């Protein structure tokens, strides 16, 4: 994980240099314009967790970071592959006759997202988006020193977003509200917002 994080950081730091040297605005890959995007944000995580015959909502705030590589299909449509990592969330609930049950969850997603930008404005454009992919979750439960359980699951994930982009040709700033769903346990829901930068090549 550390090697992956270091590699991602190196790519992120190199992006502005390459974007700033863009001299041929017609540079494309098979007729499509590539970009790299970085996003950070804050959200609310809700995991519907069932234990001891009872179901509770495990709720907490989380921070998230996203790294995306994509292509602009046309002036209004772009598509990307996005890797996201969410901070650990934790909560303590009572499940039936068992009190003080601590549940923690960690989440990463790998998504294929597509966005549609609309409006006649050249610099400021609203957009909507949807994505589908995989969610990698690690959920642990503890209620005393001798009762611990951890499960790692990979499940289907989906994303919906609504936002606005500020386009400066070489780079763009995106502000978005997102909803993520992962089909783990009785459903993991995450809603929040983020701000990001896309570097076009």
Long-range contacts (C-beta under 8 A, 24 or more apart in sequence): 8-67, 8-83, 11-36, 11-67, 12-36, 12-38, 12-67, 15-199, 16-171, 16-199, 18-199, 18-201, 19-170, 19-171, 19-199, 19-200, 19-201, 20-170, 22-170, 22-200, 22-201, 25-169, 27-201, 29-71, 32-71, 32-72, 32-73, 33-71, 33-72, 33-200, 33-201, 34-69, 34-70, 34-71, 34-72, 34-200, 34-201, 35-69, 35-70, 35-71, 35-72, 35-78, 35-80, 35-198, 35-199, 35-200, 35-201, 36-67, 36-68, 36-69, 36-70, 36-198, 36-199, 36-201, 37-66, 37-67, 37-68, 37-69, 37-70, 37-80, 37-82, 37-174, 37-196, 37-197, 37-198, 37-199, 38-65, 38-66, 38-67, 38-68, 38-196, 38-197, 39-64, 39-65, 39-66, 39-67, 39-68, 39-174, 39-176, 39-194, 39-195, 39-196, 39-197, 40-64, 40-65, 40-66, 40-194, 40-195, 40-196, 41-66, 41-178, 41-192, 41-193, 41-194, 41-195, 42-192, 42-193, 42-194, 43-86, 43-178, 43-190, 43-191, 43-192, 43-193, 44-190, 44-191, 44-192, 45-86, 45-89, 45-105, 45-107, 45-188, 45-189, 45-190, 46-188, 46-189, 46-190, 47-89, 47-103, 47-105, 47-139, 47-184, 47-185, 47-187, 47-188, 47-189, 48-185, 48-186, 48-187, 48-188, 48-189, 49-93, 49-103, 49-139, 49-141, 49-185, 49-186, 50-185, 50-186, 51-95, 51-98, 51-101, 51-141, 52-95, 52-96, 52-97, 52-98, 53-95, 53-96, 54-95, 54-96, 55-186, 56-93, 56-94, 56-95, 58-89, 58-90, 58-91, 58-93, 58-103, 58-105, 59-89, 59-91, 60-89, 60-90, 60-91, 61-89, 62-86, 62-87, 62-88, 62-89, 62-190, 62-192, 63-87, 64-192, 64-194, 66-194, 66-196, 68-113, 68-198, 70-113, 70-198, 72-200, 75-117, 76-116, 76-117, 76-118, 77-114, 77-115, 77-116, 77-117, 78-114, 78-115, 78-117, 79-112, 79-113, 79-114, 79-115, 80-112, 80-113, 80-114, 80-115, 81-110, 81-111, 81-112, 81-113, 82-109, 82-110, 82-111, 82-112, 82-113, 82-131, 82-133, 83-108, 83-109, 83-110, 83-111, 84-108, 84-109, 84-110, 84-111, 86-190, 98-143, 99-143, 100-143, 101-141, 101-142, 101-143, 102-141, 102-142, 102-143, 103-139, 103-140, 103-141, 104-139, 104-140, 105-137, 105-138, 105-139, 105-140, 105-188, 106-137, 106-138, 106-139, 107-135, 107-136, 107-137, 107-138, 107-182, 107-188, 107-190, 108-135, 108-136, 109-133, 109-134, 109-135, 109-136, 109-157, 109-159, 109-180, 109-182, 110-134, 110-136, 111-157, 111-159, 113-159, 113-161, 115-161, 117-165, 122-167, 123-166, 123-167, 123-168, 124-164, 124-165, 124-166, 124-167, 125-164, 125-165, 125-167, 126-162, 126-163, 126-164, 126-165, 127-161, 127-162, 127-163, 127-164, 127-165, 127-174, 127-176, 128-161, 128-162, 129-159, 129-160, 129-161, 129-162, 129-163, 129-176, 130-158, 130-159, 130-160, 130-161, 131-158, 131-159, 131-160, 131-161, 132-156, 132-157, 132-158, 132-159, 133-157, 133-158, 133-159, 135-180, 135-182, 135-183, 135-184, 135-188, 137-182, 137-184, 137-188, 139-184, 139-185, 153-184, 155-182, 155-183, 155-184, 156-182, 156-183, 157-181, 157-182, 157-183, 169-200, 170-199, 170-200, 171-197, 171-198, 171-199, 171-200, 172-197, 172-198, 172-200, 173-197, 173-198, 174-198
